[in-house]
Amino acid sequence: QSFFMRDLTYLFHPWRALSSQMIHGGEMPLWNPYAMGGMPFLANCQSSILYPFTLFFTHFHFSLALKLFHFFHYFLASLGFFLLARKLEFSRWIACAGAILFAYNGYLLTRFEFLSVLGGVIWFPWILLCFSVHPFPAVLTLSISFFAGFPQIFILQSGAALFYWLYREQSKENVWKIAKTFFIFLCLIGLHWIPTWELLLNSSRGAGGIPWEEAASYSFPPDGILGLISPFRILHHPDRFTGEKYFWIWSAWWGIAATFLAFCALASKNKKLLTYSLILGIMGLLWSLGKYLPLYPFFYKHVPLVSLFRYPPVALYWTILSVSFLLVLGLAWIELKFMDSKIKNGILLCAVSILIFELWHYGKNIHPTVPSQY
């Protein structure tokens, strides 16, 4: 069986098939002659032509390529957060729990069909890891994330990374290192962002942004807040697609176990990471409220880039990053609490097992499938 629904059918399958056909024919996929009488192809960022993992679709049948794409992205998401947590000196069990939550929360699972979104969201821990080593690998990781093709995720990701770097170290050397990283990054991706920016200026977004009625229509409802803990509490929306288990725009659940552990994090002594996580999570949640937030119309009109976001709940990406950090902080507090106890490892193993079972229970049969031969 192969996952196949909505945008996979309408957009990503045709785009991947066309770029593969053009590359095999010795042609650079710059122009799509089949959409709207012809339009830019490379400049359409969601075509992800320069994204390295698009090569799967060039060399394999779409069904197999899709399986490989999903496998490697969820693997890289979990591996990246595991390595980041270890870099931050959390134990293996705790790093493993954070990796599981980061890779298999409701936000990532319900973006399964949106290859450009999934291609972008996984790179945050890798960006932080690479920057801690040297600016150049950070530039490469930022570029890969940008080439994945979903600018809103890239903007949120860059903002979260910038906040992380500046909050942890406010020295002039660090600011210079950040500025140098982004300058080299802009030079490296110029082949892509310059035509993409030109296309944006000639699109409906470039003519004043997404209309207010559309940008506000999918705002996250405050009375659906429990849906962030359990997807069974996500409110119904008439635009929920046939075969869609949960309404994806409002999906970003992390589970009851993660919620409990996040509350435990409030007792953590790692105040810098705790404060960063709380600020990031609250900002993501407030942004997602959209029209239900009294100040949102002001932000929509006056804050750069906000009017380019079609769905305010895309900002729940910040909240998921926050809860992933809070989870490891909460587990670290429990580990410290039972430091001299013989049952410490048993408690951590039990917590990780409950987390895995809960996320599996929520995520099973989450997407409709078709036979791979289709």
C-alpha positions as CSV (number, residue, x, y, z in Angstrom):
1,Q,0.0,0.0,0.0
2,S,1.0,3.6,-0.6
3,F,-0.2,6.8,1.1
4,F,-2.1,8.9,-1.5
5,M,-4.4,11.8,-0.7
6,R,-5.3,15.3,-1.6
7,D,-2.1,17.3,-2.4
8,L,-0.1,14.2,-3.1
9,T,-2.6,13.6,-6.0
10,Y,-3.1,17.2,-7.1
11,L,0.4,18.7,-6.7
12,F,3.3,16.6,-5.6
13,H,2.9,13.6,-7.8
14,P,2.6,15.7,-11.0
15,W,5.5,18.0,-10.0
16,R,7.8,15.1,-9.1
17,A,6.8,13.2,-12.2
18,L,7.4,16.2,-14.5
19,S,10.7,17.2,-13.0
20,S,11.9,13.5,-13.3
21,Q,10.8,13.4,-16.9
22,M,12.5,16.7,-17.8
23,I,15.8,15.7,-16.0
24,H,15.9,12.3,-17.7
25,G,15.3,14.2,-21.0
26,G,18.4,16.3,-20.4
27,E,16.3,19.4,-19.7
28,M,16.6,21.7,-16.6
29,P,13.1,21.9,-15.1
30,L,12.8,25.7,-15.2
31,W,9.3,26.0,-16.8
32,N,6.1,24.0,-16.3
33,P,4.1,24.1,-19.6
34,Y,1.1,22.2,-18.2
35,A,0.0,24.6,-15.4
36,M,-2.1,27.7,-16.2
37,G,-0.9,27.8,-19.8
38,G,2.7,27.7,-18.5
39,M,4.4,29.1,-15.4
40,P,7.8,29.0,-13.7
41,F,8.7,25.6,-12.3
42,L,12.1,26.0,-10.5
43,A,10.9,29.4,-9.0
44,N,7.8,27.6,-7.6
45,C,9.5,26.7,-4.3
46,Q,7.1,23.8,-3.5
47,S,8.4,21.9,-6.6
48,S,11.5,21.4,-4.5
49,I,13.6,20.8,-7.6
50,L,16.9,21.6,-5.8
51,Y,16.0,19.7,-2.6
52,P,18.4,16.7,-2.4
53,F,15.7,14.2,-1.4
54,T,13.7,15.0,-4.5
55,L,16.3,12.7,-6.2
56,F,14.3,9.7,-4.9
57,F,11.6,10.7,-7.3
58,T,14.0,11.0,-10.2
59,H,15.5,7.5,-9.8
60,F,12.6,5.4,-8.5
61,H,8.9,4.8,-9.2
62,F,6.8,7.4,-7.3
63,S,5.4,4.9,-4.8
64,L,8.8,3.6,-3.8
65,A,10.3,7.1,-3.8
66,L,7.5,8.3,-1.5
67,K,8.2,5.5,0.9
68,L,11.9,6.3,0.9
69,F,11.2,10.0,1.3
70,H,9.0,9.4,4.3
71,F,11.3,6.9,5.9
72,F,14.4,9.1,5.7
73,H,12.6,12.2,6.9
74,Y,11.1,10.7,10.0
75,F,14.4,9.0,10.7
76,L,16.4,12.2,10.3
77,A,13.9,14.1,12.5
78,S,14.3,11.7,15.3
79,L,18.0,11.3,14.9
80,G,18.5,15.1,14.7
81,F,16.7,15.7,18.0
82,F,18.4,12.8,19.7
83,L,21.8,14.2,18.8
84,L,20.8,17.7,19.8
85,A,19.5,16.5,23.2
86,R,22.8,14.6,23.7
87,K,24.7,17.7,22.8
88,L,22.7,19.5,25.5
89,E,23.9,16.8,27.9
90,F,20.7,14.9,28.4
91,S,20.9,11.1,29.0
92,R,20.2,8.6,26.2
93,W,16.8,7.6,27.5
94,I,15.7,11.2,27.7
95,A,17.2,12.1,24.3
96,C,15.3,9.1,22.9
97,A,12.0,10.3,24.3
98,G,12.5,13.8,22.9
99,A,13.4,12.4,19.5
100,I,10.2,10.3,19.4
101,L,8.0,13.2,20.3
102,F,9.7,15.6,17.9
103,A,9.3,13.1,15.0
104,Y,5.9,11.6,15.7
105,N,3.8,14.4,17.1
106,G,0.5,15.4,15.4
107,Y,2.1,18.3,13.5
108,L,4.5,16.1,11.6
109,L,2.2,13.1,11.2
110,T,-0.6,15.1,9.6
111,R,1.8,16.9,7.3
112,F,2.6,13.5,5.8
113,E,1.2,14.3,2.4
114,F,2.7,17.8,2.1
115,L,6.2,16.9,1.0
116,S,7.5,20.4,1.0
117,V,6.3,20.9,4.6
118,L,7.7,17.6,5.8
119,G,11.0,18.3,4.0
120,G,11.4,21.5,6.0
121,V,10.2,20.8,9.5
122,I,12.7,18.2,10.3
123,W,15.9,20.3,10.0
124,F,15.6,22.5,13.1
125,P,17.7,20.3,15.4
126,W,20.3,19.8,12.6
127,I,20.6,23.6,12.1
128,L,21.3,24.1,15.9
129,L,23.8,21.2,15.9
130,C,25.7,22.3,12.8
131,F,25.9,25.9,14.1
132,S,27.5,24.7,17.3
133,V,30.3,23.2,15.2
134,H,30.9,25.8,12.5
135,P,28.9,28.3,10.4
136,F,29.5,26.5,7.1
137,P,27.6,23.2,7.9
138,A,24.9,25.5,9.4
139,V,24.7,27.3,6.0
140,L,24.3,23.9,4.2
141,T,21.6,22.8,6.6
142,L,19.7,26.1,6.3
143,S,20.0,25.8,2.5
144,I,18.6,22.2,2.5
145,S,15.7,23.4,4.6
146,F,15.0,26.3,2.2
147,F,15.2,24.1,-0.8
148,A,12.5,21.8,0.7
149,G,10.1,24.4,-0.5
150,F,7.8,25.7,2.2
151,P,8.8,29.3,3.1
152,Q,6.5,29.7,6.1
153,I,8.2,26.8,7.8
154,F,11.6,28.1,6.9
155,I,10.7,31.6,8.3
156,L,9.5,30.0,11.6
157,Q,12.5,27.7,11.7
158,S,15.0,30.6,11.1
159,G,13.2,32.7,13.7
160,A,13.3,29.9,16.4
161,A,17.0,29.2,15.6
162,L,17.9,33.0,15.7
163,F,16.2,33.4,19.0
164,Y,18.0,30.3,20.4
165,W,21.4,31.5,19.3
166,L,20.9,35.1,20.6
167,Y,19.3,34.1,23.8
168,R,21.9,31.6,24.8
169,E,24.8,33.9,24.0
170,Q,24.6,37.7,23.5
171,S,28.3,38.3,22.7
172,K,29.5,40.4,19.7
173,E,31.3,37.3,18.4
174,N,28.1,35.3,18.4
175,V,26.2,38.0,16.6
176,W,28.9,38.3,14.0
177,K,28.9,34.5,13.5
178,I,25.1,34.6,13.0
179,A,25.3,37.5,10.5
180,K,28.1,35.7,8.6
181,T,26.1,32.5,8.5
182,F,23.0,34.2,7.0
183,F,25.0,36.2,4.5
184,I,26.7,33.1,3.1
185,F,23.4,31.4,3.1
186,L,21.7,34.1,1.0
187,C,24.6,34.0,-1.5
188,L,24.4,30.2,-1.7
189,I,20.7,30.0,-2.4
190,G,20.6,33.0,-4.8
191,L,19.9,30.8,-7.8
192,H,16.6,29.8,-6.1
193,W,15.4,32.7,-4.0
194,I,15.8,35.5,-6.6
195,P,13.4,33.9,-9.2
196,T,11.2,32.7,-6.3
197,W,11.0,36.3,-4.9
198,E,10.1,37.6,-8.4
199,L,7.3,35.0,-8.7
200,L,6.1,35.9,-5.3
201,L,5.8,39.6,-6.3
202,N,3.7,38.6,-9.2
203,S,1.4,36.4,-7.2
204,S,-1.6,37.1,-5.0
205,R,0.6,37.1,-2.0
206,G,2.9,39.7,-3.5
207,A,-0.1,42.0,-4.1
208,G,-0.7,42.8,-0.5
209,G,-0.5,39.3,1.1
210,I,-3.2,36.7,1.7
211,P,-6.7,38.4,2.0
212,W,-7.7,38.8,5.6
213,E,-10.8,36.7,5.2
214,E,-8.8,33.7,4.0
215,A,-5.9,34.3,6.4
216,A,-8.2,34.4,9.4
217,S,-10.6,31.6,8.4
218,Y,-8.6,28.7,9.7
219,S,-7.5,30.4,13.0
220,F,-7.1,27.9,15.8
221,P,-10.2,28.1,18.1
222,P,-9.4,28.7,21.8
223,D,-12.1,26.1,22.8
224,G,-10.2,23.5,20.8
225,I,-7.1,23.8,23.0
226,L,-7.5,20.3,24.4
227,G,-7.0,19.0,20.8
228,L,-3.3,19.9,21.3
229,I,-3.1,17.2,24.0
230,S,-5.3,14.6,22.4
231,P,-6.5,14.5,18.7
232,F,-9.8,13.1,19.9
233,R,-10.6,16.5,21.2
234,I,-9.9,18.4,17.9
235,L,-13.0,20.3,16.9
236,H,-14.8,19.5,13.6
237,H,-14.2,21.7,10.6
238,P,-16.4,21.5,7.4
239,D,-13.2,21.5,5.3
240,R,-12.0,18.2,6.8
241,F,-11.1,16.1,3.8
242,T,-12.8,12.7,3.1
243,G,-10.5,10.0,4.6
244,E,-8.7,12.5,6.8
245,K,-8.6,11.2,10.3
246,Y,-8.0,14.5,11.9
247,F,-8.3,18.1,10.5
248,W,-4.7,18.7,9.6
249,I,-4.6,22.5,10.0
250,W,-5.5,22.2,13.7
251,S,-3.4,19.1,14.4
252,A,-0.3,19.4,16.5
253,W,-1.1,17.1,19.4
254,W,1.7,15.7,21.7
255,G,-0.3,13.6,24.1
256,I,-1.2,13.3,27.8
257,A,2.2,11.8,28.8
258,A,4.1,14.6,27.2
259,T,1.9,17.2,28.8
260,F,2.6,15.8,32.3
261,L,6.3,15.7,31.6
262,A,6.2,19.3,30.2
263,F,4.6,20.4,33.5
264,C,7.4,18.6,35.4
265,A,9.9,20.8,33.4
266,L,8.7,23.9,35.3
267,A,10.8,22.6,38.2
268,S,13.9,22.3,36.0
269,K,17.1,24.1,37.0
270,N,18.0,24.6,33.4
271,K,16.4,28.0,33.4
272,K,17.7,29.2,30.1
273,L,16.4,26.3,28.0
274,L,13.2,26.4,30.1
275,T,12.6,30.1,29.5
276,Y,13.4,29.8,25.8
277,S,11.0,26.9,25.4
278,L,8.1,28.6,27.2
279,I,8.5,31.8,25.3
280,L,8.7,30.0,21.9
281,G,5.7,27.7,22.8
282,I,3.5,30.6,24.0
283,M,4.3,32.7,20.9
284,G,3.4,29.8,18.6
285,L,0.1,29.3,20.4
286,L,-0.8,32.9,20.3
287,W,0.0,33.3,16.6
288,S,-2.0,30.2,15.8
289,L,-5.1,31.8,17.4
290,G,-5.3,34.3,14.5
291,K,-8.5,36.2,14.5
292,Y,-9.3,35.1,18.0
293,L,-6.3,37.1,19.2
294,P,-7.3,40.8,19.5
295,L,-3.8,42.1,18.4
296,Y,-3.6,39.8,15.3
297,P,-5.2,42.3,12.9
298,F,-2.4,44.7,13.8
299,F,0.3,42.1,13.3
300,Y,-1.3,41.1,10.0
301,K,-1.2,44.7,8.7
302,H,2.1,46.0,10.1
303,V,4.5,43.1,10.9
304,P,6.5,42.0,7.8
305,L,5.7,38.5,6.4
306,V,2.7,37.8,8.7
307,S,0.2,38.5,5.9
308,L,2.0,35.9,3.7
309,F,0.8,33.1,6.1
310,R,-2.3,31.4,4.8
311,Y,-3.0,29.5,8.0
312,P,-2.1,31.0,11.4
313,P,-1.9,27.5,13.0
314,V,1.3,26.8,11.0
315,A,2.9,28.6,13.9
316,L,2.1,25.7,16.1
317,Y,5.5,24.4,14.8
318,W,7.0,26.7,17.5
319,T,4.8,25.1,20.1
320,I,5.8,21.6,19.1
321,L,9.5,22.5,19.3
322,S,8.8,24.0,22.7
323,V,7.0,20.9,24.0
324,S,9.8,18.7,22.7
325,F,12.3,20.7,24.8
326,L,10.0,20.8,27.8
327,L,9.6,17.0,27.6
328,V,13.4,16.4,27.9
329,L,13.6,19.0,30.7
330,G,10.8,17.2,32.6
331,L,12.4,13.8,32.2
332,A,15.7,15.3,33.3
333,W,14.0,16.6,36.5
334,I,12.5,13.2,37.2
335,E,15.9,11.6,36.6
336,L,17.5,14.0,39.1
337,K,14.7,13.4,41.6
338,F,15.4,9.6,41.5
339,M,19.2,9.9,41.0
340,D,20.1,7.6,43.9
341,S,17.1,5.2,43.4
342,K,17.4,1.8,41.9
343,I,14.1,2.3,40.0
344,K,15.4,5.4,38.1
345,N,15.9,3.5,34.8
346,G,12.6,1.7,35.2
347,I,10.7,5.0,35.6
348,L,12.4,6.5,32.5
349,L,11.7,3.3,30.5
350,C,8.1,3.4,31.7
351,A,7.7,7.0,30.7
352,V,9.2,6.5,27.2
353,S,7.0,3.4,26.7
354,I,3.8,5.2,27.6
355,L,4.8,8.1,25.3
356,I,5.4,5.7,22.4
357,F,2.2,3.8,22.9
358,E,0.1,6.9,23.1
359,L,1.6,8.5,20.0
360,W,1.2,5.2,18.1
361,H,-2.4,4.9,19.2
362,Y,-3.2,8.4,18.0
363,G,-1.3,8.0,14.7
364,K,-2.4,4.5,13.5
365,N,-4.4,4.5,10.2
366,I,-4.0,8.3,10.1
367,H,-3.9,8.5,6.2
368,P,-5.9,6.6,3.5
369,T,-3.9,4.4,1.2
370,V,-4.1,2.9,-2.3
371,P,-2.4,-0.1,-3.9
372,S,1.2,0.7,-4.8
373,Q,0.5,-0.3,-8.4
374,Y,-1.9,2.6,-8.7
